[in-house]
């Protein structure tokens, strides 16, 4: 939930990779729920890629092309996860002013 003058960083970006924000005080609104759902998918994808990376690193037969592809996918997942963490950190700070001190 956003407070007055507080914007929620959304889990996607605009063309040109600029951040998108949502201004609402309704955590159950359509856009808030859509953002929550996309964040959940992004975090699940990151978790699955982490497992795949661990397996690929243990497998001596993993090719350089496979590792490059995996590195690209991991980079995207890390970007998405960082955006989710940033957004949730802002939400926590907005809901409890004591959190912003840390």
MOWOFEN-V317318 format. One record per residue. N is the residue number from 1. RES is the residue in three letters. PSI is psi in whole degrees, 0 to 359 (none if undefined). BURIAL is I if it has 9 or more other ideal C-beta (glycine too) atoms within 8 Angstrom, else O. D_FIRST is the distance of its C-alpha to the first C-alpha in Angstrom with 1 decimal. Layout:
# MOWOFEN-V317318
n=N res=RES psi=PSI burial=BURIAL d_first=D_FIRST
n=N res=RES psi=PSI burial=BURIAL d_first=D_FIRST
This chain:
# MOWOFEN-V317318
n=1 res=UNK psi=136 burial=I d_first=0.0
n=2 res=UNK psi=147 burial=I d_first=3.8
n=3 res=UNK psi=168 burial=O d_first=6.6
n=4 res=UNK psi=136 burial=O d_first=9.9
n=5 res=UNK psi=11 burial=O d_first=11.6
n=6 res=UNK psi=129 burial=I d_first=9.0
n=7 res=UNK psi=146 burial=O d_first=9.2
n=8 res=UNK psi=127 burial=I d_first=8.1
n=9 res=UNK psi=123 burial=I d_first=11.5
n=10 res=UNK psi=157 burial=I d_first=12.5
n=11 res=UNK psi=21 burial=I d_first=15.0
n=12 res=UNK psi=167 burial=O d_first=17.8
n=13 res=UNK psi=164 burial=O d_first=19.8
n=14 res=UNK psi=169 burial=O d_first=21.9
n=15 res=UNK psi=139 burial=O d_first=25.6
n=16 res=UNK psi=5 burial=O d_first=26.9
n=17 res=UNK psi=34 burial=O d_first=24.2
n=18 res=UNK psi=144 burial=O d_first=22.0
n=19 res=UNK psi=150 burial=O d_first=18.2
n=20 res=UNK psi=143 burial=I d_first=15.9
n=21 res=UNK psi=155 burial=O d_first=12.6
n=22 res=UNK psi=132 burial=I d_first=10.1
n=23 res=UNK psi=109 burial=O d_first=9.1
n=24 res=UNK psi=155 burial=I d_first=7.0
n=25 res=UNK psi=16 burial=O d_first=5.3
n=26 res=UNK psi=98 burial=O d_first=6.2
n=27 res=UNK psi=348 burial=O d_first=5.0
n=28 res=UNK psi=7 burial=O d_first=8.8
n=29 res=UNK psi=164 burial=O d_first=10.0
n=30 res=UNK psi=309 burial=O d_first=12.8
n=31 res=UNK psi=322 burial=I d_first=11.6
n=32 res=UNK psi=316 burial=I d_first=8.4
n=33 res=UNK psi=321 burial=I d_first=11.0
n=34 res=UNK psi=313 burial=O d_first=13.6
n=35 res=UNK psi=317 burial=I d_first=12.0
n=36 res=UNK psi=317 burial=O d_first=11.4
n=37 res=UNK psi=318 burial=O d_first=15.1
n=38 res=UNK psi=320 burial=I d_first=16.4
n=39 res=UNK psi=318 burial=I d_first=15.1
n=40 res=UNK psi=318 burial=O d_first=16.8
n=41 res=UNK psi=317 burial=O d_first=19.9
n=42 res=UNK psi=317 burial=I d_first=20.1
n=43 res=UNK psi=322 burial=I d_first=20.0
n=44 res=UNK psi=316 burial=O d_first=22.6
n=45 res=UNK psi=317 burial=I d_first=24.7
n=46 res=UNK psi=318 burial=I d_first=24.7
n=47 res=UNK psi=317 burial=O d_first=25.8
n=48 res=UNK psi=319 burial=O d_first=28.5
n=49 res=UNK psi=324 burial=I d_first=29.7
n=50 res=UNK psi=315 burial=I d_first=30.0
n=51 res=UNK psi=317 burial=O d_first=32.3
n=52 res=UNK psi=320 burial=I d_first=34.2
n=53 res=UNK psi=317 burial=I d_first=34.7
n=54 res=UNK psi=319 burial=O d_first=36.0
n=55 res=UNK psi=317 burial=O d_first=38.5
n=56 res=UNK psi=321 burial=I d_first=39.6
n=57 res=UNK psi=328 burial=O d_first=40.2
n=58 res=UNK psi=342 burial=O d_first=42.3
n=59 res=UNK psi=110 burial=O d_first=44.2
n=60 res=UNK psi=345 burial=O d_first=47.1
n=61 res=UNK psi=1 burial=O d_first=47.6
n=62 res=UNK psi=126 burial=O d_first=44.3
n=63 res=UNK psi=163 burial=O d_first=45.4
n=64 res=UNK psi=320 burial=O d_first=44.3
n=65 res=UNK psi=320 burial=O d_first=42.9
n=66 res=UNK psi=320 burial=I d_first=40.9
n=67 res=UNK psi=320 burial=I d_first=39.5
n=68 res=UNK psi=316 burial=O d_first=38.7
n=69 res=UNK psi=315 burial=O d_first=36.8
n=70 res=UNK psi=319 burial=I d_first=34.9
n=71 res=UNK psi=320 burial=O d_first=34.2
n=72 res=UNK psi=315 burial=O d_first=32.8
n=73 res=UNK psi=319 burial=I d_first=30.5
n=74 res=UNK psi=322 burial=I d_first=29.4
n=75 res=UNK psi=316 burial=O d_first=28.7
n=76 res=UNK psi=319 burial=O d_first=26.4
n=77 res=UNK psi=322 burial=I d_first=24.6
n=78 res=UNK psi=319 burial=I d_first=24.3
n=79 res=UNK psi=313 burial=O d_first=22.8
n=80 res=UNK psi=317 burial=I d_first=20.2
n=81 res=UNK psi=321 burial=I d_first=19.5
n=82 res=UNK psi=320 burial=O d_first=19.3
n=83 res=UNK psi=318 burial=I d_first=16.8
n=84 res=UNK psi=314 burial=I d_first=14.6
n=85 res=UNK psi=319 burial=O d_first=15.3
n=86 res=UNK psi=314 burial=I d_first=14.6
n=87 res=UNK psi=313 burial=I d_first=11.1
n=88 res=UNK psi=326 burial=O d_first=10.3
n=89 res=UNK psi=319 burial=O d_first=12.2
n=90 res=UNK psi=320 burial=I d_first=10.2
n=91 res=UNK psi=319 burial=I d_first=6.9
n=92 res=UNK psi=316 burial=I d_first=9.4
n=93 res=UNK psi=324 burial=I d_first=11.0
n=94 res=UNK psi=328 burial=I d_first=8.4
n=95 res=UNK psi=336 burial=O d_first=7.8
n=96 res=UNK psi=100 burial=O d_first=11.6
n=97 res=UNK psi=336 burial=O d_first=13.8
n=98 res=UNK psi=332 burial=O d_first=16.7
n=99 res=UNK psi=329 burial=I d_first=15.3
n=100 res=UNK psi=343 burial=O d_first=15.8
n=101 res=UNK psi=349 burial=O d_first=19.5
n=102 res=UNK psi=none burial=O d_first=20.1
